[in-house]
């Protein structure tokens, strides 16, 4: 008997397994992966990395706590 001899109607049809619900990796997990195995472009965008005008590069989450070294009091547009 060969595989081609099997009647297709005799092969049972089963439901596909449910996709596992995986939680999103945390920022620290993504940064660890970036330093070890790499991350996808979508995961990189999820980090929301921004560059302050002072030159510091931080995550958007850390930006609120960022102490900027640019003196905004001397700027005319503020």
C-alpha positions in Angstrom: 0.0 0.0 0.0 1.3 3.4 -0.9 0.4 6.8 0.4 -1.2 7.6 -3.0 -3.5 4.5 -2.5 -5.2 6.1 0.6 -8.8 7.2 0.0 -8.9 10.9 0.9 -12.3 10.4 2.6 -10.8 7.9 5.0 -8.4 10.4 6.4 -9.9 12.1 9.5 -10.2 15.9 9.4 -9.4 17.6 12.7 -9.6 21.2 13.8 -6.5 23.3 13.7 -5.0 23.8 17.2 -5.9 27.1 18.8 -3.2 29.8 18.6 -1.5 30.3 21.9 -2.2 33.6 23.3 1.2 35.0 24.0 1.6 38.2 26.0 3.6 41.0 24.5 7.2 41.2 25.6 8.1 44.0 27.9 10.4 46.8 27.0 13.2 45.2 29.1 12.6 41.8 27.4 12.8 43.4 23.9 16.0 45.2 24.8 17.5 42.0 26.1 16.5 40.2 22.9 17.9 43.1 20.8 21.2 42.5 22.5 21.2 38.8 22.1 19.1 37.3 19.3 17.7 40.3 17.6 14.1 41.5 17.2 11.7 42.2 14.4 11.1 45.6 12.9 7.6 45.6 14.4 9.1 44.8 17.8 11.6 47.6 17.4 8.8 50.1 16.6 7.0 48.9 19.7 10.0 50.2 21.8 9.0 53.7 20.7 12.6 54.9 20.8 13.0 58.7 20.6 15.9 61.1 20.4 15.7 64.2 22.5 17.1 67.5 21.1 19.9 67.2 23.7 21.1 64.0 21.8 20.0 61.4 24.3 18.2 58.4 22.9 15.6 56.9 25.2 12.4 54.9 25.1 9.2 57.0 25.0 8.4 55.6 28.4 11.7 56.8 29.8 11.5 60.2 28.1 9.0 61.6 30.6 11.6 61.0 33.4 14.5 62.2 31.2 16.6 65.1 32.6 17.4 67.1 29.5 20.8 68.9 29.4 19.5 71.5 27.0 18.7 74.8 28.8 15.3 75.7 27.4 15.3 79.1 29.2 17.7 80.5 26.6 15.5 79.4 23.6 13.3 81.9 21.9 10.6 79.4 20.8 9.7 78.5 24.4 
